Structure formats: structure tokens, C-alpha cells
Amino acid sequence: MAVFFYQATDQKGKFVEGDIEAPDLRMAIEKVRKLRYYPIKITADQPAKQSGIRFKIPGLELFQGIPKREILHFTQQLSTLVTSGLTLDRSLSITVNLTQHERAREIFADVQKRVHSGSTFSEALAVHPKAFTKLYISMIRAGEAGGVLNIVLERLSTFLEATQDMKNKILTSLSYPIFLLVIGGGAVVFLLTIVVPKFNMIFEGMESRMPLITSILLKFSDFVTHYWWAFLIGLALTCIGFFKYIRSEEGKPRWDAFLLGLPVFGDLIRKIEVSRFARTMATLQNSGVPVLQALAIVRSIINNSVIAKSIDSLHSAIKGGQGMSRPLQKAGVFPPLAVHMIVVGEETGALDDMLVKVANTFDKEVDNALKRAVGLIGPILIFLLGLWVLFIVVSVLWGIISVNDIAF
């Protein structure tokens, strides 16, 4: 028998928590319900106790963001409570008590306070645009207007969970290449700053007989060893200039077009954006958000400017009375499979359902594309790091051979 920690509300809406023994999670949920409680969260992990000592710097909270998982947990818990029949005000109050992240709790408490004072839920959320996106606020507003806030919260939970899963898959897939880059880069830095300088004694006074490749290596090693701070500053300035350029109005379209043209990686980026477009559009449409407003929201969350531009043409076409599939075909940015599925959805009158299928299909495609991309990144990094090590070894050996006048 395992011990499960549960958080729930009773029939009067009072928050309760405790432990319960059960063989598995399903039986734990049933036992909590038999106690006439509405379960909010049931887990085998005991809640971490927070320290009573907290350090808070005045004004620092302005720069603190809220982790996306806190918004996800907030939405999931709120959906469960509202669906259970509790009022929004009471549900928000309970959710605030369940939140452990300090900055998130402050924002959620402010939302609850505004709702309690008579503001609508969407108006209270709009006060915190850094925490709640336009998509989130628009869906809540549509749910309030249609009287289906509980359904919208459930759809939002599903959408946020799917989005978080996608991000986790990408980050997990990138962990190995990053690890490889750190270890390999550290090995190269070690050779340049520790090993190579020891050969200076051998080559001292031999500049005239030293091969060019060895001379370049020793000068570069000396620069990195003695002027590493200048090297880091130059690298930082280069990175800042590069990122500033690819975010500018002139540089971003060129960079995004370059990324889409890359083998393997361009296909991966395209599929990620298509999945994001389809799932967001379907969620907004199912929640009652007008199509033109939904397109504007989708446009704001698309990262690639080339694909976002096709959304602009789609917006103009739909505003002129056309469908969605023809403008997408003309743009030539979306994969043919996605366009074909949207065409079928429009012809059958089930576009919302088809958009969900497009998102699910391309989520699987993203998994496969990620595996191919990661499988390609590893060998590329190993090859590039191998070239660096080979350059160092050949330069040193060639210098030693030349200095000792050993004939080839």
C-alpha cells in the first residue's frame, strides 16, 4: 500500500488536504471521492516544506517572471474547482492557497482580489500581460461571454499541457548536444591554455624555423592564455551583435528564411510552427473566439517571420471572404500534408476537428524530426571538435619535427 497526499475541497468549498493509503493512484482518487471531497491534486510525493526565512529585495519582483508550469497548474486546478460547481471567486481563493511560487501567488491573489471586487475574470487577467498571454485572455473572455468558462478552462489546460510537453521534448533532445559541446569545448580550452603553452620552451628562439601552422597555434594559445578576458569580451560583443541583427526588421526575415532552407533543421522548424498554428487555432475556434481575432493571436505566437507573413496573407484572404486552404497553398510555406488536411476540413465542415488532427499529426512528425536532427548534431559537433584537436596535435608535432630537422 502506498501513501498518497491529496488536496481537495469539501461540499461547502472548504479546502482540505491530507494523506490516504491506496494500492494505486486510481484507488486513491476513489477513496478521496468516497470521503465526499472533490479532488484537486493527488500525488505520491509529499509537499516540500518551505523555509520560514525569506529574502526579498525591494523592486526585484518587477523583474521576476512566472514559470509556465505555474500557469499550467493554476489553470488545471481552477478548471477542476469550477467544474466541481464552486464559484469563480472561491475557486481562485483556493488556487492561491495551493500556489507555492511566491511571485505567482502574488499575481494570482491580485486576480482573485479584482474578481472579488467586481471585475470580470478576463479584465483581472489583462492587468498582468507578462503572466497571461493574449491567447489566454481571449479564450477566457470568450468563455465568459458564452457562459462556458469551465469548458474553456479545460481546453486551456489541455492546450498548455500539450505546449509544455512539446517544449520539454525539445529541451530533452538538446541536452546531449549541449553536454557534448561543453565537454568538448572544455577539452579544447584545456589544450590551448595548459598543454600547448608547455611547448613554448621547445620552440623558444626557433621562430624562423617554425612552421606557419605551429606559429599560428602558439600565438593563438598565448592570446587565449594571457588575454582571455579580451577574447570573452569579443565573443560576447559578437554574440550580442548577431542576436541584435537577427531580431531587427531587416535581419530577422533573412535569418528565418535561412533556417527554413536548412536540411533537416528547416523541416523541424516548419513542423513545430505548423503544430503550434493548428493547435492554437483549433483551441481558439472551439472556444468561440472570432476567426480574425484568432488569426491575429496566432500570428503573435509564431516565431518564424516567414511563416508569420503567410498568416498575414491568410488574415487578408479570410477577411475578403475566402477560405483558409487556398491562401496557405499560395504561400508555399506550410507542408502539403497540412494544407491537404485543412482542405478536407473545410470541405467537410469540420475544420476545428481537422486542425486538432493536424496538430496531433505534426506533433508526431516533430518527434521524428527531432530524433533526426539530434542524430545529426552529435556527429557534426564531434567532427568539428575533432578538427580542432587534430589541428592542435598536427601543429605541435609538425613543429617538433621541424625543429629537430627530421626529414619526412
LINTA-V563168 format. One record per pair of residues at least 24 apart in sequence whose ideal C-beta (glycine too) atoms are under 10 Angstrom apart, sorted by sequence separation. I is the first residue (numbers start at 1). J is the second residue. If there is no record, write none. Layout:
BEGIN
i | j
I | J
I | J
END
This chain:
BEGIN
i | j
4 | 28
8 | 32
16 | 40
17 | 41
74 | 98
88 | 112
89 | 113
91 | 115
92 | 116
107 | 131
120 | 144
135 | 159
136 | 160
196 | 220
197 | 221
277 | 301
291 | 315
294 | 318
295 | 319
307 | 331
309 | 333
310 | 334
323 | 347
334 | 358
337 | 361
338 | 362
2 | 27
3 | 28
4 | 29
6 | 31
7 | 32
8 | 33
10 | 35
11 | 36
13 | 38
15 | 40
73 | 98
74 | 99
107 | 132
120 | 145
135 | 160
192 | 217
196 | 221
197 | 222
200 | 225
276 | 301
277 | 302
306 | 331
308 | 333
337 | 362
1 | 27
2 | 28
6 | 32
10 | 36
11 | 37
73 | 99
89 | 115
90 | 116
191 | 217
195 | 221
196 | 222
276 | 302
292 | 318
307 | 333
325 | 351
335 | 361
4 | 31
8 | 35
10 | 37
11 | 38
19 | 46
73 | 100
74 | 101
88 | 115
89 | 116
104 | 131
122 | 149
133 | 160
194 | 221
197 | 224
276 | 303
291 | 318
292 | 319
306 | 333
307 | 334
324 | 351
335 | 362
338 | 365
4 | 32
8 | 36
9 | 37
10 | 38
73 | 101
87 | 115
88 | 116
89 | 117
103 | 131
121 | 149
135 | 163
192 | 220
193 | 221
196 | 224
197 | 225
273 | 301
274 | 302
276 | 304
291 | 319
323 | 351
337 | 365
6 | 35
8 | 37
9 | 38
70 | 99
92 | 121
192 | 221
193 | 222
196 | 225
197 | 226
273 | 302
295 | 324
304 | 333
7 | 37
8 | 38
9 | 39
17 | 47
70 | 100
74 | 104
78 | 108
191 | 221
192 | 222
273 | 303
277 | 307
281 | 311
335 | 365
6 | 37
8 | 39
9 | 40
70 | 101
73 | 104
74 | 105
192 | 223
193 | 224
194 | 225
272 | 303
273 | 304
276 | 307
277 | 308
324 | 355
7 | 39
8 | 40
41 | 73
69 | 101
88 | 120
89 | 121
92 | 124
121 | 153
192 | 224
193 | 225
272 | 304
6 | 39
7 | 40
8 | 41
66 | 99
70 | 103
71 | 104
74 | 107
88 | 121
192 | 225
193 | 226
273 | 306
274 | 307
277 | 310
281 | 314
291 | 324
6 | 40
7 | 41
8 | 42
67 | 101
70 | 104
74 | 108
269 | 303
270 | 304
273 | 307
277 | 311
6 | 41
7 | 42
41 | 76
66 | 101
69 | 104
70 | 105
189 | 224
193 | 228
269 | 304
272 | 307
273 | 308
5 | 41
6 | 42
7 | 43
40 | 76
41 | 77
67 | 103
71 | 107
88 | 124
192 | 228
270 | 306
5 | 42
6 | 43
40 | 77
64 | 101
66 | 103
67 | 104
70 | 107
71 | 108
74 | 111
269 | 306
270 | 307
273 | 310
277 | 314
4 | 42
5 | 43
40 | 78
64 | 102
65 | 103
66 | 104
70 | 108
266 | 304
269 | 307
273 | 311
4 | 43
5 | 44
41 | 80
64 | 103
65 | 104
66 | 105
82 | 121
189 | 228
4 | 44
5 | 45
7 | 47
40 | 80
63 | 103
64 | 104
66 | 106
3 | 44
4 | 45
5 | 46
39 | 80
40 | 81
61 | 102
66 | 107
2 | 44
4 | 46
5 | 47
38 | 80
61 | 103
64 | 106
66 | 108
3 | 46
38 | 81
60 | 103
78 | 121
281 | 324
40 | 84
259 | 303
260 | 304
38 | 83
39 | 84
61 | 106
259 | 304
261 | 306
38 | 84
56 | 102
61 | 107
260 | 306
37 | 84
38 | 85
256 | 303
257 | 304
259 | 306
260 | 307
38 | 86
54 | 102
256 | 304
257 | 305
258 | 306
255 | 304
256 | 305
257 | 306
50 | 100
255 | 305
256 | 306
40 | 91
47 | 98
252 | 303
253 | 304
254 | 305
255 | 306
256 | 307
277 | 328
48 | 100
50 | 102
252 | 304
253 | 305
254 | 306
256 | 308
47 | 100
252 | 305
253 | 306
256 | 309
40 | 94
252 | 306
274 | 328
40 | 95
253 | 308
88 | 144
249 | 305
252 | 308
253 | 309
278 | 334
41 | 98
74 | 131
75 | 132
277 | 334
40 | 98
74 | 132
91 | 150
274 | 333
71 | 131
273 | 333
274 | 334
278 | 338
291 | 351
70 | 131
71 | 132
75 | 136
82 | 143
88 | 149
273 | 334
274 | 335
277 | 338
281 | 342
66 | 128
71 | 133
88 | 150
91 | 153
68 | 131
270 | 333
271 | 334
274 | 337
275 | 338
278 | 341
282 | 345
66 | 130
270 | 334
271 | 335
274 | 338
278 | 342
65 | 130
66 | 131
68 | 133
71 | 136
75 | 140
85 | 150
88 | 153
270 | 335
274 | 339
15 | 81
64 | 130
65 | 131
66 | 132
83 | 149
84 | 150
271 | 337
285 | 351
286 | 352
82 | 149
83 | 150
271 | 338
285 | 352
286 | 353
13 | 81
62 | 130
82 | 150
83 | 151
267 | 335
270 | 338
284 | 352
81 | 150
82 | 151
282 | 351
283 | 352
286 | 355
7 | 77
79 | 149
80 | 150
82 | 152
83 | 153
281 | 351
282 | 352
285 | 355
286 | 356
9 | 80
13 | 84
78 | 149
79 | 150
82 | 153
83 | 154
281 | 352
282 | 353
284 | 355
285 | 356
8 | 80
9 | 81
13 | 85
78 | 150
79 | 151
81 | 153
82 | 154
282 | 354
283 | 355
8 | 81
11 | 84
13 | 86
79 | 152
80 | 153
260 | 333
282 | 355
283 | 356
11 | 85
12 | 86
13 | 87
79 | 153
80 | 154
281 | 355
282 | 356
9 | 84
15 | 90
78 | 153
79 | 154
280 | 355
281 | 356
282 | 357
8 | 84
9 | 85
13 | 89
14 | 90
77 | 153
79 | 155
278 | 354
279 | 355
282 | 358
283 | 359
9 | 86
13 | 90
75 | 152
76 | 153
79 | 156
80 | 157
278 | 355
279 | 356
281 | 358
282 | 359
12 | 90
13 | 91
15 | 93
75 | 153
76 | 154
78 | 156
79 | 157
277 | 355
278 | 356
281 | 359
15 | 94
75 | 154
78 | 157
79 | 158
278 | 357
279 | 358
280 | 359
13 | 93
14 | 94
15 | 95
17 | 97
75 | 155
76 | 156
77 | 157
278 | 358
279 | 359
9 | 90
13 | 94
17 | 98
75 | 156
76 | 157
277 | 358
278 | 359
279 | 360
9 | 91
15 | 97
75 | 157
76 | 158
277 | 359
278 | 360
15 | 98
74 | 157
75 | 158
275 | 358
276 | 359
278 | 361
279 | 362
72 | 156
73 | 157
75 | 159
76 | 160
274 | 358
275 | 359
278 | 362
279 | 363
9 | 94
71 | 156
72 | 157
75 | 160
76 | 161
274 | 359
275 | 360
277 | 362
278 | 363
8 | 94
74 | 160
75 | 161
275 | 361
276 | 362
7 | 94
72 | 159
73 | 160
274 | 361
275 | 362
72 | 160
274 | 362
275 | 363
71 | 160
72 | 161
273 | 362
275 | 364
7 | 97
271 | 361
272 | 362
275 | 365
276 | 366
7 | 98
69 | 160
72 | 163
271 | 362
272 | 363
274 | 365
275 | 366
68 | 160
69 | 161
72 | 164
270 | 362
271 | 363
274 | 366
71 | 164
271 | 364
272 | 365
271 | 365
272 | 366
68 | 163
69 | 164
173 | 268
270 | 365
271 | 366
68 | 164
270 | 366
271 | 367
268 | 365
269 | 366
271 | 368
272 | 369
170 | 268
267 | 365
268 | 366
271 | 369
272 | 370
68 | 167
69 | 168
267 | 366
270 | 369
271 | 370
268 | 368
269 | 369
267 | 368
268 | 369
170 | 272
267 | 369
268 | 370
266 | 369
268 | 371
265 | 369
268 | 372
269 | 373
264 | 369
267 | 372
268 | 373
166 | 272
267 | 373
268 | 374
265 | 372
264 | 372
265 | 373
166 | 275
263 | 372
264 | 373
166 | 276
263 | 373
264 | 374
262 | 373
264 | 375
265 | 376
163 | 275
264 | 376
265 | 377
162 | 275
163 | 276
166 | 279
263 | 376
264 | 377
162 | 276
163 | 279
162 | 279
163 | 280
159 | 279
163 | 283
158 | 279
159 | 280
162 | 283
159 | 282
160 | 283
159 | 283
158 | 283
159 | 284
155 | 282
156 | 283
159 | 286
155 | 283
159 | 287
155 | 284
152 | 283
155 | 286
156 | 287
155 | 287
152 | 286
153 | 287
151 | 286
152 | 287
151 | 287
152 | 288
151 | 288
152 | 289
163 | 301
148 | 287
148 | 288
146 | 287
142 | 284
146 | 288
142 | 285
145 | 288
139 | 283
142 | 286
143 | 287
145 | 289
135 | 280
139 | 284
142 | 287
143 | 288
138 | 284
141 | 287
142 | 288
143 | 289
139 | 286
140 | 287
141 | 288
142 | 289
135 | 283
139 | 287
141 | 289
142 | 290
135 | 284
138 | 287
139 | 288
138 | 288
139 | 289
138 | 289
142 | 293
135 | 287
138 | 290
141 | 293
142 | 294
135 | 289
138 | 293
139 | 294
138 | 294
138 | 296
139 | 297
134 | 293
135 | 294
138 | 297
137 | 297
136 | 297
134 | 296
135 | 297
134 | 297
135 | 298
133 | 297
135 | 300
134 | 300
135 | 301
133 | 300
134 | 301
133 | 301
220 | 391
221 | 392
220 | 392
217 | 391
221 | 395
216 | 391
217 | 392
220 | 395
217 | 393
217 | 394
218 | 395
213 | 391
217 | 395
218 | 396
216 | 395
217 | 396
214 | 394
215 | 395
213 | 394
214 | 395
217 | 398
218 | 399
213 | 395
214 | 396
217 | 399
211 | 394
212 | 395
213 | 396
214 | 397
211 | 395
214 | 398
215 | 399
210 | 395
213 | 398
214 | 399
212 | 398
213 | 399
214 | 400
211 | 398
214 | 401
210 | 398
211 | 399
214 | 402
210 | 399
214 | 403
209 | 399
211 | 401
211 | 402
210 | 402
211 | 403
166 | 359
173 | 366
203 | 396
206 | 399
209 | 402
210 | 403
169 | 363
173 | 367
202 | 396
209 | 403
170 | 366
173 | 369
174 | 370
177 | 373
181 | 377
185 | 381
188 | 384
192 | 388
196 | 392
199 | 395
203 | 399
206 | 402
209 | 405
162 | 359
166 | 363
169 | 366
173 | 370
177 | 374
180 | 377
184 | 381
188 | 385
191 | 388
195 | 392
199 | 396
202 | 399
203 | 400
206 | 403
158 | 356
162 | 360
165 | 363
169 | 367
172 | 370
173 | 371
176 | 374
180 | 378
183 | 381
184 | 382
187 | 385
191 | 389
195 | 393
198 | 396
202 | 400
174 | 373
175 | 374
176 | 375
177 | 376
178 | 377
196 | 395
203 | 402
159 | 359
166 | 366
170 | 370
173 | 373
174 | 374
177 | 377
181 | 381
184 | 384
185 | 385
188 | 388
192 | 392
196 | 396
199 | 399
203 | 403
162 | 363
166 | 367
169 | 370
173 | 374
176 | 377
177 | 378
180 | 381
184 | 385
187 | 388
188 | 389
191 | 392
195 | 396
199 | 400
202 | 403
172 | 374
173 | 375
176 | 378
180 | 382
183 | 385
184 | 386
187 | 389
191 | 393
202 | 404
170 | 373
174 | 377
177 | 380
178 | 381
181 | 384
185 | 388
188 | 391
166 | 370
170 | 374
173 | 377
177 | 381
181 | 385
184 | 388
188 | 392
199 | 403
176 | 381
180 | 385
184 | 389
191 | 396
END
